[in-house]
Amino acid sequence: MCLEPQCTTPTKDPGHLGKPSQAGSYFVPSPSFVSTLKSTLEQLSKLTSLVSSFSRHVGGGRLSFAVDDCLDLLDLSFDELTWALSVGGKGKPSDLHSWMSAALGNQDTCKESLSDAGAGRFIAKLVFSGLDRVTSLVSDGLREIAGAGGKQRRLMGPGIPDWVSAQDGRLLLAGQRQAADVVVAKDGTGNYTTVAAAVEAAPTESGRRYVIYVTKGVYRENVEIKKGKWNLMLIGDGMGQTGFICRDLTVENTAGPVKHQAVALRSDSDLSVFYGCEFAGYQDTLYAHSLRQFFRDCYISGSVDFIFGNAAAVFQNSQILSRRPLQEQKNTITAQGRKDPNQNTGFSFHLCNVSAAADLVWAGTNSTATYLGRPWKQYSRAVFMESNIGPVIREEGWLPWAGDFAIETLFYGEYMNTGPGSGLAGRVKWPGFHAMRDKVEAANFTVAEFIDGNLWIPATGVKYTAGLTV
C-alpha cells in the first residue's frame, strides 16, 4: 500500500535570514528564501518534463514503475515547496520545516528507485544531475527555516489544521457501516469487492472526510492512494492524502524473507494517523517516507530495517516484533534516513514493547542478532523512551551500517526504558549515542513536541499520550 499527500541543529543567523515574528508564531521569509524556492520550482518543472519524456520509451516492467514513482515524488516536492512559498509571512515554522524536510528527501528516493530498477547510464547522467541541483536548492531553503526558529513550537497559538474536524472523532467511535460512505466486501455484499476500486472511485480533493469500510477478509492487492485523494479514512473489522486516517486494518507483504526488500506500506501523508493497525512483513515492512505521522496501538513486525524512511514519526503504545530472517541476516528494527542536520525528522518510540515474534521465539531469540537500528543516512535519528525492551535486543543495542559511517553525526537515544534488553552498560560507545537522563531533552521527542500532536491529533478522536510519564 502506498500513501501520498498531500531537535534540529540550528544554524547561526548572520543577519539576513528570515526571522520569526515578534510573537514567535510565524516565519517571515527573506527575499533570498523566496528566490531560492522560485528557482527550485523552475528546476523541478524542467526535471519533470525530462523524466516524463523517458516514460514514453521505457515500456513496462520495473523501470517503468520507477519512472512513474519518480514523477510522483517530483510532484510531491513541487506541492510541498509551493505550500511553503504560498504561505508568505503567515507560515508556522513547524509546517514549513516539515514541508521543506520532506521536499529534500524526495529526490534521493527517486534516484534510488531508478538505480534499483536498472536505469541506464544515459538516463542516470541526465536525471541525476538535475535531482542533485534540486536537492542543493532545497537544502539552502531548509537551512534558513531551521536557522529562523523551525523548532519554536511552544510559542505557536492554538488551532487545528483545516483537514480535521470534530466529526472525525465521531467517525472513529461510530459503527463501521453507519459511518461509511462505501463498503468493500469480497462476497459482493458491499459497493466494491476490492480496496483499490473503492479508492479509485473516491472523490478527488474532497473537502470532507470520505470513509471506506473494509469488511473482514484477505484482500490480495496493491493499493495506491494518490495525493489527489484527500480526506480518506479506511476502517476495517479489526487487526488480524493529507489528513489520512487508517484504523483496524492489517497491511501485509506476503513475499517472505527470501524476496528481501518487500514494503507492505509506504506513507508520504502529512498529519496521518494509523490506529490499531498491523503492518507485517520481513525486510523493509513499513516505509514511513516523509512528513508527520502517528502510530498508536499498532503491531509492526519484520526483520531487516523493518521500519525505515525519513518521516517525523511517533510510534506509541505499539508492539514492535522482530521476526526470523534469512540465516545470514541480522535483524534491525529501524533504518532512519535523515540526510541533513536541518531536517526535523526522525523516529520516536514511546511506551512501546520491543520483543520477538513467534517464529523467532521458536528458533531461539539468540539465533539471530537483533538491534534497535542502524544509520541508513548521515544524520539518522531514532529514540526509544519509556518502553519495554525484551531480551531479543543485543547488549550493544545499535548496529553500524558500514565501518564508522555516521556514528558521530547520528542521534540515537534511549530514555527510561525497562526490560532485560534495556541495559545501557554494554551499549555502543559512539559519539552520536545518547543515554538520555535529562527529561527536558527527552521531551523533544514526545507527541506534543516532535510532531505537534496537540494541534491536530485531538480532532481525530485517537487517544494518545502527549508527554513523558516519568
N, C-alpha and C positions, 0 to 999 in steps of 0.2 A: 504494500500500500504506500502511496506517495502523496504527501500533503504539502501544498504550496500556499502562500498568502494571496496573503496579500501579495576587589579593589583594583581599578586600573592603575597604570603607572603614569601619573600626570607629567606633562612636560612643562618646563618653565615658560612663563609668558613674557616675551621680550617687549610687549607694549603694543603690538599691532594686532594681536589676536582678538577674536570675538570674545565678549565677556558676558556673564550673566547680568540680568537687570538688577536693580537695587534690591528687589525682593528676593532675588536668587531663584526665581521661578522659571525664567526664560533664557534662552541662548540668543544673543544678538549677533548675527553673522557679520563678519568683516567683509569688505569688498573682495579681498583675496579669496575668502571662503566661497563666496558666490561665484567668482570667476572660475575657481577650481571645479566646482560642481558643474557649471555650464560646459567647461571643456571636457569633463568626464562624460557627460551625456552625449556630446558630439562624437567622442571616440566610441562610445557604446553603440550609437546608431550606425557608424561606419562598420564596426566589427560585426554587428548583427547582419548587416547586408552581405558581408563577406561570407559568414558562416552559412547564411541562407542559400547562397549560390552553390555551396557544396551539397546541400540537402537534395538537390535535383539530380545529382550524379553518383551518389554513393549506393543507391539501390537499397535493398533490405538488409537484415542482419544486425549485428551488434553495432557496427559503425553508424548505421542509420539511426538507431536508437540513441547513440551517444551524441550525434549531431543535434537531434531533436531535444535531448536533455540540455545540451549546451545552450541552445536557443532559449529554452525556458529559463535557464539560470541568468542569462544576459537580460532577459525581460524582467526578471526579479530585481536585478541590480538597477535597471532603469527606473522601475517603480520606486524602489527604496530611496534612490537619490532624488527622484522627483518629489517625493514626500518631504525629504529634508530641505529641498530648495523652496518648496511652496509654502512652508510654514513661516518663512521670513523671521521676523523678530518675535513670533509667538510660539517658538518651538521649545518644548520642555527638553532639558538636556538629556534625560534618560531615554526619551523616544528617539531623538536624533542620534544618540550614542548607539542605540540598538540597531537602527536602520543602517547607519554607516558601518558598523561592525559586520552586519550581515552582507552588505554590498561588497566588502573587502574579500570575503571568503568565496563568493560565487565563482570567481574566475579560476581559482585553483581547482575547484570541483569540476569545472568544465575541462580544464587541462587533463586532470586525472581520468575523467570519463573518456576523452578522446584517446589518450595514451593506452588505457586498458583495452580499448576496442581495436587497437592496431592502426590508428591513423597514420598515414604515410608521412614521409619526411616533408613532402611538398605542403601538405595541409598544416603540419605542425609548424613549419617555418613561417607561413603566412599568418596563422591564427595566434600562435603562442606569443609572438612579439606584441600583437595588439592586446592580448589579455594582460600581459605584463605592464603595458602602458596604462591600462585602466586601473590595475591594482595599485600602481605607484601614485596615480592621481587621487584615488580614494584614500590611500594611506595618508596623503598630505592633508586632506579634509578631516579625516578621523583624528589626526594629531591635534588639530585646532579644537575640535569638540572636547577631547579629553583634557586639554590644557585650559579650557574655559569653564570647567565645572560640570563635566558629564556625570560626576558622582554625587551631586548635591541633591539627593533625593529627599532628605528630611525637610528641605526648605520649600518643597512644592506644596501648592494648595491641594485641597481635596478635590475629588472628581472621579468620574467613571468614564472610560472611553465610550465612544458612540456605538461600538459594536456590541455592547452588552446592554441588557435591560432587566428590570425586575422580574419579568416574565420567565427568564431563563431558570431562576430558582424553582419556580412552579413546574416548569417542564421536567426538571430533574427528579422531582418528587411525584409527579403525576404518573398514572398508569401509562404504559408504553403506547398502546394502541390509541388511547384517548388523546395523547399529546402529539401523535404523529400526523404528518401531512401525507405520507405514503408508507406502505408496508411492503417489506421484502420477505417472501416466503417461498422456499424451494418447492413446496407442494402445490403452488399455483393459487393459494387462497388469498394472496395479497395483491398488490398492484404490480409488482415486479418479481421475477424469480432470481435475479442477480443483483448484487450491490452495485456493480458497475453501471447497470442500466438505470437504476434509481438515481445515482449520482449524475449521470449524463443528462437525465431528464429534469434535474433540479433547476430552478431559475438561476439565471446569471445575474451577478451583482445584486442579489436580493437585499432589500432593506430591512427585512425581518428574519427572525430565526426560521429555518426550514428543517424540519425534523424527519429523519428517515429511521423507521423502526425495523430492525432486522430480527426476524424470529429465529428460534433455536434451530441449529443445523450447521453443517460444514459447507462453506462456500469456497470452492477451489477456483480462485480467480485473482487476477491482478486488478487492483482498484487504484486509479489515479484521480485525485481531486485537484483540479487545476485552480489557479489563483482567481479566476473569474467566478468561481463558485463560493460566493460569500455566505457567511452566517449559516453554515451547515452544522447539523448536530446528528450524530449517529448514536442510536441507543439499541442495545441488544438485550437478550434474555438473561445474561449473566456471564461471568468469566468462564470459561471451560474448555474565505480562507482567511483570511484574517478572522479571528474570532471563531476558532474551531473547537468543538467540544465532542469528546468521544467517551462513552460510558458503557461499561458492562459488556465488552467485546473481547474476543481472543483474536489476535492477528499473528499468524504463524507462517514461517517459511519452512516448507517441508523438504528442502533439498538435502538436509542431513549434513554431517561433518565432512563427508568425502567431497562435497562440492565446494568446500572452502567458503569464500565470501558469498553470503546469501542474505540480503537485507529483508527483514519482514516489514518494517515500516520506516519511511523517511518523511520527516516533517520540516517544512520551511515556514510554518504558520506562526505568526506573531500572536501573543496573548492566547495561546492554545492550552486547553485542559484535557488531560487524559485521566479519567476517574474510574477505578475498579476495572481496569483493563489488563489483559495478559499479552505479552509480546514474547513469542517463543521462536527460537532458532538455535544456531550454533555460532559460527563466526559472523560478526557484524549484524547482530539481530536488530538493534534499534539505532537508526541514524538520526539523531537529534541535530539536524544540519545547521540551523540558524535561528535567530530571533528568540523571543521569550516563551518558555514552555514550562508547564507544571504537571507533574505526575503524582497522583495520590492514590494510595491503596491499590497499587499495581503489582503484578508478578512479571518480572523480566528475567528470562533465562537465556543462557548461551555459553560460549566457550572463549574464543579468541576475540578480544576487543569488542565485546558484545554490546556495549553502549558507547557509541562514538559520535563524532561530529563537533560542531563549533557553535551550538546554541548556548544561550544563558538559560540553563535548565535546573530546576529543583525537583528532586525525587524524594517524596515524603511518605513515611509510613508504608513503605513498599518492600516486597520480598525480592532480593537480588540473588539469583540462583545460578551457580556455576555447574555446567554440565560436563559430561565426559567427552573430551575432544579426541582427535586422532592421536595415535600412540606417541608420535614425536612432538606433539604440540604442548605448549604451556597455556594456561588459562589467564587471561587478563580481563577484568571487568570493564575498565574504561580505556579509551584511547581518545583523549580530548584534543581538539585540533586548533587551539588558539595560536595564530601565527604572528600576531602583532601585539606588543605590550599595551597598546591603547584600546584594544577591543575589550568590551565589558562582558565577555563570555566566559563560560566555564560550567562545570557540573558540581552540584551540591547535593549530597545525600544526607538527609536529616531524618532521624528516628526510623531508620530502615533496619532490616535484618539481612545480613550477608551470610549465606550458607551454601551448602552443596545440594544440588538436585539429586533426585533418587538414583539416576544412573551412575553418578559419580560416587554416591554413598555405597552402592553395591560393589563398585570396582575398588573402593577404598579411597578415602579422601587423600591419602598420602601418595596415591598412584599418579597424581597429576599436580605439578607445581602451579599454584593459583595465587594471583596477585591482584591488588586493588586497581592497578592501572599501569600504563606506560605512556611516555610522551610521544604522541604522533607528530606534533609540531613544536616549534621552538619555545613557545610560551604556554605550553599545555597547563591547564588549571583544573584541579579536582579536589574536593574536600569531602570527608566523612565526619559527621557530627552527631553525637548523642545516639549512635547506632550500635546494634549488637553485631559484632564481627565474630563469626564462628571459626572453628579450628581449621577450616579449609584454607584460610589465608596463611601464607608463609610468613615467618617472622620478619623477613626483610620488608614485607608489605608492598613494595613497588618494584617494577622490573624495568631495566634500561631498554631503550629502543635499539640503540646501536652504540657501543662504546660509551663515551661520556656525552653524547648528544643531549643537549637541553637540560642537563642536570643542574646547571647554575641558573638558568633563566625560567624554568618551570616553577609552578606553585602547587605543591601537593601538601595538603593539611589534614590533620586529624585532631578532633576535639571531643573530649569526654566520652569516648566510646567504651563499650563494655564487651565482655565475652572473651573466650580463650584466644581469639586471633587479634585482640586489640592491643596487646602489649607493645610498648614503644621502645623497649631496651634494645631490641635487635633490628630496629628499622634502619633503612638506608641512611647513610651519612651525607647525603647530597646537600649542597648549599640551598637548593630550592625546596627541600622538605621542611615542613614546619610542624612540630609537635605543639599545637596551639594551646596555651594556657590562659590567654587573655580573652575574656568574654567579649570585650569590645571588638577585638579583631575577628573573632568567630561570628559575631553578629552580622558582619558584612555579607555573609553567605546565607542568611536566612531568607525566607519567602518575602518578608517585608522589605528587606534591603536589596537583595540581589536581583529580584525580578519585579520589584514594585508591586508585590502581590496585593497589598491592602487597597490599591487603587482600582483593581479590576477583578480579582477572584471572588469577592463577596457577592457580586451580582450574578455569578454563575450558580450559586447555591451549593457549591462544593465546599466541604469542611476542610479546614487547614489550620496549621499552627504557624502564627506569624513570626514568632521569635524563638529564642532558645528557651528550654525549660529549666535549665540549671545554670 
